[in-house]
Amino acid sequence: MADEETEVLVVGAGQAGVAMSEHLGARGIRHLVLERDRIAERWRTGRWDSLVANGPAWHDRFPGMLFADVDPDGFASKEQVADYFAAYAEKIGAPVRCGVEVQRVRKNEGRPGFHVVTSEGTIQARHVVAATGPFQKPVIPPVVPDSAELVQIHSSSYRNPQQLPEGAVLVVGAGSSGVQIADELRRSGREVYLSVGPHDRPPRRYRGRDFCWWLGVLNKWEAAAPPRGAEHVTIAVSGAHGGHTVDFRALAAEGITLVGMTREYEDGRMRFAGDLRDNIARGDANYLAMLDEADAYVERNGLDLPEEPEARTFQPDPQCVVDPLVELDLASAGVTSIVWATGFATDYSWLEVDAFDERGRPQHARGVSTEPGVYFLGLPWQSRRGSSFIWGVWHDAAYVAEHISIQRSYLAHHESANAALDTKTGAA
């Protein structure tokens, strides 16, 4: 049976794949989007039950459609986000095939394009866009052996407190996921230990505006690269409970025991770095710096926004910060489970092309890879700070689609020139 053919194959139908389809369709470029599950499946089944978006609905969306059932200043639930992308794909007529897994992509020998093996047959594609996003392979550091009498799960597998055995929980990681999971577990009546590493801690709202708005007017969404040394610093921000500023002192006051970065495990005892106070202080400095920039912007532009001096007032450091634990006997503390909110690694094992460095990371410039004809979409900092956010990936998709369009014009010229040459040679 002959291979199916398409000009562009888009792998993945999450926010990146749907955005890519819109821009390709607008340019009249024939394409196909393959998704091994359902549209935006990670939002439905790769998150915990109570998750909401971390940005307000007016901001975390595509330009072409509002959320139909979410207040503009509200935070969409994970199901509402997934439904949004499914509706958007239908709105633009995206050629999405669900339930089809891409198993292998190889460059054709002696001719342009790629041979693609899927769970439902083979495809020939001139261009391939890897739109599988940054959250592919959960990372659990090899700290606690499987033989330890503890339940260990990654945050991507966490659903709700009832999923875990009775007892206290250690949550490792103080980005958005770790903080929200720790808070939910505490509210359910669990004793919780939260391991806090380096982080940025923006205000949820300041002077009547959401932090997404402040990042926009301060031109921070457009930053081309993270500050040196902050490439892997997590962002502690939450849309839960209507949205609020993450305050580690408040979490401690409500009963969560804060500890430093998780270092090692031995004979039932977990050891932590003595960096908790410094990590919180650096988070505070990041928070205050943003308030300073916002105040300067208000004054410079003469905006009538209410002052908020109380935003600069912190609670006293709790005892767990003043005298932090550096070692914890897990059994004595009643800890029966660990939730690792420690991020993800990429997995492009299916993409067998020369587009990766020695560590398996994509080599690209704004999504255009070092392998001609291969593109990436949805990567953190792909072109700017906002690249892995819903609105940011939409703009990155426009750039990738335009690059594909330009390459098509070169190929079309080449083919027409060859046709003209063949005609001239035949006439001669």
Sequence and secondary structure as in RCSB ss.txt:
>XXXX:A:sequence
MADEETEVLVVGAGQAGVAMSEHLGARGIRHLVLERDRIAERWRTGRWDSLVANGPAWHDRFPGMLFADVDPDGF
ASKEQVADYFAAYAEKIGAPVRCGVEVQRVRKNEGRPGFHVVTSEGTIQARHVVAATGPFQKPVIPPVVPDSAEL
VQIHSSSYRNPQQLPEGAVLVVGAGSSGVQIADELRRSGREVYLSVGPHDRPPRRYRGRDFCWWLGVLNKWEAAA
PPRGAEHVTIAVSGAHGGHTVDFRALAAEGITLVGMTREYEDGRMRFAGDLRDNIARGDANYLAMLDEADAYVER
NGLDLPEEPEARTFQPDPQCVVDPLVELDLASAGVTSIVWATGFATDYSWLEVDAFDERGRPQHARGVSTEPGVY
FLGLPWQSRRGSSFIWGVWHDAAYVAEHISIQRSYLAHHESANAALDTKTGAA
>XXXX:A:secstr
   EEEEEEEE  SHHHHHHHHHHHHTT  EEEEESSSTTHHHHHSS TT B SS TTTSS TT   SSS TTS 
 BHHHHHHHHHHHHHHHT  EEES  EEEEEE SSSSSEEEEETTEEEEEEEEEE   S  EE   TTS TTSSS
EEEEGGG   GGGS SSEEEEE  SHHHHHHHHHHHHTT  EEEE  SEE   SEETTEEHHHHHHHTT TT SS
  TT TT EE  B GGG B   HHHHHHTT EEE  EEEEETTEEEE S HHHHHHHHHHHHHHHHHHHHHHHHH
HT      GGGG      HHHHS  SEEETTTTTEEEEEE   EE   TTEESS B TTS B EETTEESSTTEE
E S TTSSSGGGGSHHHHHHHHHHHHHHHHHHHHHHHHHHHHHHHHHHHHHH 
